[in-house]
Amino acid sequence: MKVMIAIPCMDTMPVEFVESLLYTEKPQQTAVFFKPNSVIYDSRNILSIHAIQHGYDYVMWFDSDMVIPRDAITQLLHDVEKTKSHMVSGLYVKRSIPTEPVLFSEIKPPALECGHMVKKIKECNEYPRDSLFLVDGCGFGCVLTSVPLLKAVWDKYGPAFAPYAWTGEDISFCYRVRQLGYYIWCDSRVKCGHVGSHVYTEDDLGGGENEKH
């Protein structure tokens, strides 16, 4: 099994991320690829094309501001095998107080209601703790996708991560995945940190005043 770790990034990265990446358990035939200093959706498209063209089985996506559990890749690979699925995310939260998980219970295009466009993306603020469960979408800070899934999205829609006008590249990809009939899972046992003014984790859920960094 060939796994490609894909990391869109700038030209510098937090030490906390680099240390956690070094110590993360990696299957044999795992390769790490960085795509620095590009627009995020271009980076993801280029990395996904590389995985398809070079015969990888899975892409493990990490953002360069994550703190990754040592067993993240091993556990997510186990999850896709257990669920017979093609996409499973770890759990991480936004870099804000109060914070919330980067998970979505519903992703739909905006709709015209009473003369106004209304957002139809619902955050998943309540979720099963330490469990494997279905979601409608997730961020790409720590998510495993199969290469056949990436190819299916490319074959149907063209550039897999091209953002719709109403959302970003990660939610756009999730929407396409769901339109194709694939399921998206989250394993809330795979707990990642999110590096900001401090390392944001699940423990910050339900915090105080909003302070974005």
Secondary structure by P-SEA (a helix, b strand, c coil): cbbbbbbbccccccaaaaaaaaaccccccbbbbbbccccaaaaaaaaaaaaaaaccccccccccccccccaaaaaaaaaaaaacccbbbbbbbccccccccccccccccccccccbbbbccccccccccccccccccccccbbbbbaaaaaaaaacccccccccccccaaaaaaaaaaaabbbbbbcccbbbbbbcccccccccccccccccc
